[in-house]
Structures are given as C-alpha cells and as structure tokens.
Amino acid sequence: MAILNKSAFSRRVPDLVTEELVAVLSRRASFEFKQVFEIVHENLRARNAASGGEEMLRLRSYEKLQNLVARGAVKKTGKKYKGLPAALAQAIAPQNGHIPAIAAAKAVAAAKRTPAAAK
C-alpha cells in the first residue's frame, strides 16, 4: 500500500448552511427549528445553493444548529432557539480569518444594537 501525502493546497468552501443559520439567528426573535429551517431553506434556494434534497438539508441544518448550541453561540430554551449575536460572530469566523461577508455583517450589526451583548 502506498501512503498518500496530501501536500496540495486545500481550500474549504464557505459553509452556506451555517452562514444562513447565523444570519437568521442574529435577529432578536426566538425561533423554533421549523421556522428557522423554512427561512434558511428559502434563502438557500434564492442563492441556488439548496442541493441534496430538502430532508438532507434539514438534517444538516439541525446538526449545525446543535453545534452552535454546544459552542454557546445559540441559547436553547425548550424548543426555541435564540442567537447570541456576539458569540455568533465568533462562531462563524474560521481559523484563517475569512468571515462570510453577509453573515458577519448581520451578526456584528446585531451585536452592536443589543445592549446585553456587551456583558
């Protein structure tokens, strides 16, 4: 067996599902998952980025939402999710410093408007 050495440059594509989740959850309102998914699905369809079927997209969205909850960027109360704008801005910032423009601008603007984000 040959050992493969991956020395080629690997570029990660921006995660559009997480970007849309952050954009939706940066609003001040609380949402149930069904509401969040409907908005994310509409936005991804508008961007022509909803591929792989609706059920697969629903599973990916739920998994990414639970990851945001585990990282502390989203607060879950019962069945409702509410984004914490300051934490969401950091959650989408990858290690290389690239921040998806739309989601980052919305998250930063929401963090500036929310007085509780300063705590």
Secondary structure by P-SEA (a helix, b strand, c coil): cbbbbcccbbbbcccaaaaaaaaaacccccccaaaaaaaaaaaaaaaccccccaaaaaaaaaaaaaaaaaaccccccccbbbbaaaaaaaaacccccccccaaaaaaaaaaaacccccc
